[in-house]
């Protein structure tokens, strides 16, 4: 999943997370008390339902023989968490809710 091709997210609004050795005192935004300090922002994304495999059901014919057939689609759930650098905590206010 890339951000290229006009996917609706402007990549320039996110900065590449610097190496931790460059910013030894950088903390997570939800632990940071000052809204004007830089911090590491987290954004969680959860996909609650997406089709991931076929569902098979079993049936028994008149002679008692069992056979399986496709009877639907199973759904799965997936979660992602993204960490990135923000120059000010106020650019990451949703992180306070988690």
N, C-alpha and C positions, 0 to 999 in steps of 0.2 A: 504494500500500500504506500505509494509515494504521494508527495504533495504537488507534483508537477502537473502541468496540463490544465490549470484552472480548476482545481478540485474544490475551490471555495475557501481555502485557508492560505493566507499570505505567509510564506515562510520567513519573511523578514521580521515578523513580529516576535519570533522566537530566536534567542541567541544560543549559540553552541555552548554547552556547559564547559567552563574552563577546567583544567586539571586541578584536582583537589590540593595539590602542592602549592598552586598559585593562590588559593583561597582557603587557608587552613581554618579560619574562624567562621566560614559560611555555614549557616544552619538551615534547617527546614523552615519554610515560611510559617507553618502553623505553630511553630515553637518560638518564632521571632516576635517580640513585642513592639518593635518600631516599624511603622508602615513605610518609612523612607529608606530602610536599609535593604541591601541586596540579600537574596536568599534563594534556596532551592525550592521551586514550586512543584507540586505533584498534581497530576490530573488523571483521574480514573475513568475508564470507559468500560461499560459492561454491555455485552450483546446478550440479551436475555433469551432470545429464541432465534435459532437459525437451523435450517435443515442440514443434517450431517450424515444421515445414512438411511437406507431403506428399512422399513419395518416388515417383518415376516410373521404371518399367522399360520396356524396349523389347522388342517381339516382332516376329517376321517370319512372315507367313502363307505359305501354300503357293505363292502367286504371287510371293513375294519382297517384298511391300509391308511397310514398317515402320510399326508403330503403337505408341503408348505407352499405358500403363495405370497406374493407381494400385496400388502394390504394398507400401506400408508408410508409415511416418512417420520422417522424419529427426529426429535429436536435436541439441540445441545445448547450449552451456555458457555460463554467465554468472557474473561475479564482481562483488561490491560491497564497498567499504570505507567505513566510517563513522568519522568523527572527532568526538569530543565531550569536553567538559571534565569532569574528576573532581576533587573537592577533596583527595583523597589518592591516591597511587599504588597503595596496597594495594587499591583498588577496581577495579584494572585489571591484575591479575596475569597474565591470559592473553596480554597484549600482549608479555610477555617471551619467549614461545615463538617469535614470528615473526622 
